[in-house]
Amino acid sequence: MNKASFTYRMTMFWALCLMVSCGTLRRVPPVPPTVSSTGIPQQVVELTSMTQQPATAAPVAENVQQPAVTPAVPVVEETWAGRVCRGLDSLCAQPLFETTQLGMYIYDLTEGRPLYARNAIQRLRPASCQKLVTSIAALHYLGGDYQFRTRLFTTGTVSGGVLSGDVYVLGGMDPLLSRSGLQQMVAALAREGISSIDGHLYIDLSMKDDLGLGSGWSWDDDYGPYSALMVDAKDQFAEQWVAALSKGGIRLKYRAVQQKTVPTVGTRAILTIPHHIDEVLIPMMKMSENIYAECMFFQIAAFGGQKLATRKHAEEKIKRLMAQLNLPVDNYTIADGSGLSLYNYASPELLVTLLNYAQSRPEIFQHLYPSLPIAGVDGTLEKRMVETPAAGNVHAKTGTVSGISSLSGYLTAANGHLLSFCIINQGVPRASMGRSFQDQVCCLLCSVTPDNP
């Protein structure tokens, strides 16, 4: 070997050693590393009160069991939990996960401890499982008796059937306000003896900002625009209001509808059209109604009297709840209330923590649980897991956007235990691939025989 060759080889040898020591040269495993399949052990945390928390928001229970990613507790394979974990390990070994991401977390609410986890703290896009975040936060802040309200006001006086004044409609971003609601308002004006309006028609949209689409919504999404005042969940109030007044026989001096805040003095309340939070929550969750979810989202944003509420106001309140539950709020992004936006980032840990909190609070759970689709029975799960052990036993929210399929909610296992769970499949070429895996997981949990007494 000549001197030049020897010098070159020694140079390469020491360079290689340096790369190894610096960690720049390493073997990349064929499958992404995962959190231990035996699950995440419970960590007891003390929940401290948050400053400036709204007085009417439900306090966080101090005994809520919080998932935390720490070294796993060994599972005895002869137990029910051991057999479940072994079966889930087998399902997670599918070739699908060599090219796609999986985040999964399953918590045994009956036992009060985690059961299984894979990538439980990874930041993933939740799709419509984001609606769980919205609904649980809404029930926490607004309460189960909350009402979406649209209000009708007049100014001036009525003489000889003529209103010498203006008519105001105050929007409460109610997706259930319909054309029949407009007819109710026309009838209310008629009961006041009004057959002609000699003033202006105003709409008050001050509940929220003037953005009509969610953050990160695609230009070709078939949703929106929305506003604080809609008819049949569409931004068409002004034209429908004029048409309803004319059809109801009320003459108008000015047919143009203008935007203006309701005056604090000199107005008279004529009618309030209310809709209970459950009336919005059930279609929002069962049928995954996106505009309904955005309306719920902005109720959170406007909570406490906030005017011109924005997405950021909702995010701040939701993250306040997350912080109370000992979650790392900086890991998450809340772009909208429906999950349409690909800017949303959540994790299985986040969703399961919120589900656990909801289950620990009867005043939340009694509204949330009935709103969830039931496998093989109704909603977006009506045609899934039909005639399997999971049918009727899985109450969960589905989620689908481009490349994402998710499922999160509650499940009654074969041993009678109530489980909370979240499964997010990301990067799937077809949503059906994620749905198939989620159905397999649910069917396994509902079919593994319980331990012998």
C-alpha positions in Angstrom: 0.0 0.0 0.0 1.5 3.4 -1.0 1.7 6.3 1.4 -1.1 8.3 -0.3 -3.5 5.4 -0.2 -2.7 4.7 3.5 -3.2 8.4 4.3 -6.6 8.5 2.5 -7.9 5.3 4.2 -6.9 6.6 7.7 -8.6 9.9 7.0 -11.8 8.1 6.0 -11.6 5.9 9.1 -11.3 8.8 11.5 -14.1 10.7 9.7 -16.3 7.6 10.0 -15.5 7.4 13.7 -16.4 11.0 14.2 -19.7 10.6 12.4 -20.7 7.7 14.6 -19.7 9.5 17.8 -21.8 12.6 16.7 -24.8 10.4 15.9 -24.9 11.5 12.2 -24.5 7.9 11.0 -27.1 5.5 12.4 -29.3 2.7 11.2 -32.8 3.8 10.4 -35.4 1.2 11.6 -37.9 0.0 9.0 -40.9 0.8 11.3 -41.2 4.0 13.4 -40.5 3.4 17.1 -43.6 3.3 19.2 -44.7 3.7 22.8 -44.7 0.4 24.7 -47.6 -1.8 23.7 -48.4 -2.5 27.3 -49.7 1.0 27.7 -49.0 4.1 29.7 -49.2 3.9 33.5 -51.3 6.3 35.5 -49.7 9.3 37.0 -51.4 11.1 39.8 -51.3 14.8 39.4 -52.6 17.7 41.5 -54.8 20.0 39.5 -54.3 23.6 40.4 -56.9 26.3 39.8 -56.3 28.6 36.9 -56.4 32.4 37.3 -59.2 34.3 35.7 -61.2 31.1 35.0 -64.8 32.1 34.2 -67.0 31.7 37.3 -69.7 29.7 35.6 -67.3 27.2 33.9 -67.4 23.8 35.4 -64.4 23.2 37.8 -62.1 20.4 36.9 -62.5 17.4 39.2 -59.3 16.8 41.2 -59.7 13.0 40.9 -59.6 12.9 37.1 -57.2 10.2 36.1 -54.7 11.7 33.7 -52.7 9.7 31.1 -48.9 10.4 31.2 -46.2 8.9 29.1 -43.8 7.2 31.5 -42.1 3.7 31.5 -44.7 1.0 31.0 -46.1 -1.3 33.6 -45.6 -5.0 32.6 -48.8 -6.8 31.7 -49.3 -10.4 32.8 -50.2 -12.2 29.5 -52.6 -14.6 31.2 -54.9 -11.8 32.1 -57.6 -10.3 29.9 -55.5 -7.2 29.5 -52.5 -9.3 28.5 -54.5 -11.1 25.8 -55.9 -7.8 24.5 -52.4 -6.3 24.3 -51.1 -9.3 22.5 -53.9 -9.1 20.0 -53.4 -5.4 19.5 -49.7 -6.0 19.0 -50.6 -8.4 16.2 -52.9 -5.8 14.5 -50.2 -3.1 14.7 -47.7 -5.4 12.9 -49.6 -4.9 9.6 -47.6 -3.7 6.6 -49.8 -0.7 6.5 -47.7 0.9 9.2 -44.5 0.6 7.4 -45.6 3.6 5.3 -48.3 5.3 7.4 -48.5 6.8 10.9 -50.6 5.3 13.7 -51.4 7.0 17.0 -53.5 5.0 19.5 -54.3 5.1 23.1 -56.8 3.0 25.1 -57.7 3.7 28.7 -59.6 1.4 31.1 -62.0 3.7 32.9 -63.4 0.9 35.0 -59.9 0.0 36.3 -58.7 3.6 36.3 -55.5 2.8 34.3 -54.1 2.8 30.8 -54.5 -0.4 28.8 -52.5 0.2 25.5 -50.6 2.9 23.7 -48.8 3.4 20.4 -47.4 6.9 19.6 -49.9 8.3 22.1 -48.2 11.7 22.4 -47.5 12.2 18.7 -48.9 15.4 17.1 -51.4 14.2 14.5 -54.3 15.7 12.6 -57.5 14.6 14.3 -60.0 15.3 11.4 -63.5 15.4 12.8 -62.5 14.0 16.1 -61.7 17.6 16.7 -65.4 17.9 17.4 -64.8 16.0 20.7 -62.4 18.8 21.8 -65.1 21.4 20.8 -68.0 19.7 22.4 -66.3 18.8 25.7 -64.9 22.3 26.1 -68.3 23.8 25.2 -70.1 21.7 27.9 -67.4 22.6 30.4 -67.7 26.3 29.9 -71.3 26.8 28.8 -73.0 24.0 30.7 -75.7 21.6 29.7 -78.6 24.1 29.9 -77.0 26.6 27.5 -79.1 28.0 24.6 -78.3 29.3 21.2 -80.4 32.5 20.8 -81.5 34.8 18.0 -83.2 38.0 19.2 -85.5 40.5 17.6 -85.8 44.2 18.7 -87.5 47.3 17.5 -87.1 51.0 18.2 -89.6 53.9 17.8 -93.3 53.7 18.1 -96.2 52.0 16.4 -99.2 54.0 15.2 -101.9 52.9 12.7 -99.9 49.8 11.9 -96.8 51.8 11.0 -93.5 51.3 13.0 -91.8 54.7 13.0 -88.5 53.1 13.9 -86.1 50.4 13.0 -86.0 46.6 13.3 -82.9 44.8 14.6 -82.0 41.1 14.6 -79.2 40.1 16.9 -77.3 37.0 15.8 -76.2 34.3 18.1 -74.6 32.0 15.5 -77.4 29.5 15.7 -77.2 26.8 13.0 -80.8 25.8 13.7 -82.4 29.1 12.8 -84.6 28.2 9.9 -87.1 29.9 7.6 -89.8 28.9 10.0 -87.9 30.9 12.6 -88.1 33.9 10.3 -91.8 33.4 10.1 -92.0 33.4 13.9 -90.3 36.8 13.9 -92.7 38.2 11.3 -95.6 36.9 13.3 -94.1 38.6 16.4 -94.0 41.9 14.6 -97.6 41.4 13.5 -98.7 40.8 17.1 -97.2 44.2 17.9 -99.6 45.7 15.4 -96.9 46.3 12.8 -98.0 46.0 9.2 -95.5 48.6 7.8 -91.9 49.5 8.7 -91.0 53.1 8.1 -87.4 52.6 9.2 -84.4 50.5 8.5 -83.7 46.7 8.8 -80.5 46.1 10.7 -78.6 42.9 11.6 -76.2 42.8 14.5 -73.3 40.4 13.7 -71.1 41.6 16.6 -70.9 38.2 18.3 -67.9 37.2 16.1 -65.4 38.6 13.7 -66.2 38.9 10.0 -64.2 35.9 8.8 -66.5 33.5 7.0 -64.2 30.5 6.7 -62.2 28.5 9.2 -58.4 28.9 9.5 -56.7 26.7 6.9 -59.9 25.7 5.1 -59.3 24.8 1.4 -60.8 27.1 -1.2 -62.7 24.1 -2.7 -64.2 22.9 0.6 -68.0 22.7 0.2 -68.6 24.5 3.6 -69.2 28.1 4.5 -69.2 30.9 4.5 -70.7 31.3 8.0 -71.6 34.3 10.1 -73.2 35.2 13.4 -76.6 35.2 11.7 -77.5 32.4 9.3 -80.6 30.6 8.0 -80.5 26.8 7.7 -76.8 27.0 8.5 -76.1 29.2 5.4 -75.0 32.8 5.2 -78.2 34.0 3.6 -80.1 35.7 6.3 -80.5 39.2 4.8 -82.2 38.0 1.6 -84.4 35.5 3.4 -85.4 38.0 6.0 -86.6 40.5 3.4 -88.5 37.7 1.6 -90.1 36.5 4.8 -91.3 40.1 5.7 -92.8 40.6 2.3 -94.5 37.2 2.3 -95.9 38.0 5.7 -97.6 41.1 4.4 -95.3 43.7 6.1 -94.5 46.6 3.9 -91.0 47.9 3.8 -89.8 51.5 3.2 -86.2 50.3 2.8 -85.5 46.8 1.5 -81.7 46.9 2.0 -80.5 45.2 5.1 -77.6 47.0 6.9 -75.2 45.9 9.6 -75.4 47.8 12.9 -75.1 46.9 16.6 -78.3 46.9 18.6 -78.4 50.2 20.7 -78.2 49.8 24.4 -81.1 52.2 25.0 -84.3 52.9 23.2 -84.9 49.3 22.0 -87.6 46.9 22.9 -87.1 43.1 22.9 -89.9 41.5 20.8 -88.9 37.8 20.5 -86.1 35.4 21.4 -85.7 32.1 19.4 -83.8 29.6 21.5 -82.3 26.2 20.7 -80.9 24.0 23.5 -77.3 23.0 23.2 -78.3 19.3 22.8 -80.3 20.2 19.7 -77.0 21.4 18.1 -74.7 18.9 19.7 -76.5 15.7 18.5 -76.4 16.4 14.8 -73.0 17.9 15.1 -71.7 14.6 16.5 -74.0 12.0 15.1 -73.8 13.3 11.5 -70.5 15.3 11.8 -72.2 18.6 10.8 -69.2 20.9 10.3 -71.0 24.3 10.4 -72.8 23.2 13.6 -69.4 22.5 15.1 -68.1 26.0 14.1 -71.2 27.5 15.7 -70.4 25.6 18.9 -66.8 26.7 18.6 -67.7 30.4 18.5 -70.0 30.0 21.5 -66.9 29.1 23.4 -65.0 32.1 21.9 -67.8 34.5 22.9 -68.2 33.0 26.4 -68.0 35.7 29.1 -69.4 38.5 26.9 -66.5 38.6 24.4 -67.5 40.7 21.3 -66.2 40.2 17.8 -65.0 36.8 19.1 -62.2 35.1 17.1 -60.7 31.7 16.7 -57.9 32.7 19.0 -60.4 33.5 21.8 -61.8 29.9 21.5 -58.3 28.4 21.4 -57.3 30.3 24.6 -60.3 29.0 26.5 -59.8 25.4 25.3 -56.1 25.5 26.1 -57.0 26.8 29.6 -59.0 23.6 30.1 -56.1 21.5 28.7 -53.7 23.2 31.2 -56.0 22.3 34.1 -55.9 18.7 32.9 -52.0 18.8 33.0 -51.7 18.5 29.2 -48.8 20.1 27.3 -50.8 22.9 25.7 -48.0 24.1 23.4 -48.0 20.7 21.7 -51.4 21.4 20.2 -52.9 23.7 17.6 -56.6 24.5 17.5 -57.5 26.0 14.1 -61.2 25.4 14.0 -64.1 23.6 15.8 -64.9 21.0 13.2 -61.6 19.4 12.2 -61.8 20.5 8.6 -58.6 22.4 8.8 -55.3 20.6 8.3 -53.8 23.1 10.7 -55.2 21.3 13.7 -52.8 19.2 15.7 -53.9 16.9 18.5 -52.8 13.6 20.0 -54.4 10.4 21.2 -53.3 11.4 24.7 -55.2 14.7 24.4 -58.4 13.2 23.2 -58.4 10.4 25.8 -57.7 12.9 28.6 -60.7 15.0 27.5 -62.9 11.9 27.2 -61.8 10.8 30.7 -62.6 14.2 32.1 -66.0 14.2 30.5 -66.8 10.8 31.9 -65.8 12.0 35.4 -68.3 14.8 35.2 -71.9 13.6 35.0 -73.1 17.1 34.0 -70.9 16.8 30.8 -71.2 13.1 30.2 -75.0 13.0 30.2 -75.0 15.3 27.1 -71.8 14.0 25.3 -72.4 10.3 25.4 -75.9 10.2 23.8 -74.6 12.5 21.0 -71.9 10.0 19.8 -72.6 7.7 16.8 -73.2 4.1 17.8 -71.5 1.3 15.9 -74.0 -0.5 13.6 -76.8 1.6 14.9 -76.8 5.3 13.8 -74.9 8.3 12.7 -71.6 8.0 10.9 -71.1 4.5 12.4 -74.4 3.1 11.2 -72.8 1.0 8.5 -69.7 0.1 10.4 -69.1 -3.0 12.6 -72.5 -4.3 11.8 -73.3 -7.8 13.1 -70.0 -7.9 15.1 -69.4 -7.9 18.8 -68.6 -4.2 18.6 -72.1 -3.3 17.3 -73.9 -1.3 19.9 -70.9 -1.3 22.2 -68.9 1.5 20.5 -70.0 5.1 21.0 -67.4 7.2 19.1 -66.8 10.1 16.9 -65.5 9.4 13.4 -63.1 11.6 11.4 -62.1 11.8 7.7 -60.1 14.3 5.8 -57.6 13.8 3.0 -55.0 11.3 4.2 -56.5 11.1 7.7 -59.0 8.6 9.3 -59.7 8.7 13.0 -62.1 7.2 15.6 -62.3 8.3 19.3 -64.8 7.7 22.0 -66.0 5.1 24.5 -66.3 1.3 24.2 -67.8 -1.4 26.4 -65.3 -4.3 26.3 -66.1 -8.0 26.4 -65.3 -8.0 30.2 -67.9 -5.3 30.8 -65.3 -2.5 31.4 -65.9 0.9 30.0 -62.9 2.1 27.9 -62.0 5.4 26.4 -59.9 5.3 23.2 -58.5 7.2 20.3 -57.1 5.9 17.0 -55.7 8.2 14.4 -54.4 6.8 11.1 -52.4 9.5 9.2 -51.0 9.3 5.7 -53.4 6.6 4.5 -53.9 6.5 0.8 -57.6 5.6 1.3 -59.7 6.4 4.3 -61.2 2.9 4.2 -57.8 1.5 5.2 -57.9 3.4 8.4 -61.5 2.6 9.1 -60.8 -1.1 8.6 -58.0 -1.1 11.1 -60.1 0.9 13.6 -63.0 -1.6 13.3 -60.6 -4.5 13.9 -59.3 -2.9 17.1 -62.9 -2.3 18.3 -64.0 -5.8 17.5 -61.0 -7.3 19.3 -61.7 -5.3 22.4 -65.3 -6.4 22.3 -64.6 -10.1 21.7 -61.6 -11.1 23.9 -63.1 -13.3 26.6 -62.9 -12.0 30.1 -60.9 -13.6 32.8 -62.3 -16.7 34.6 -63.8 -15.8 38.0 
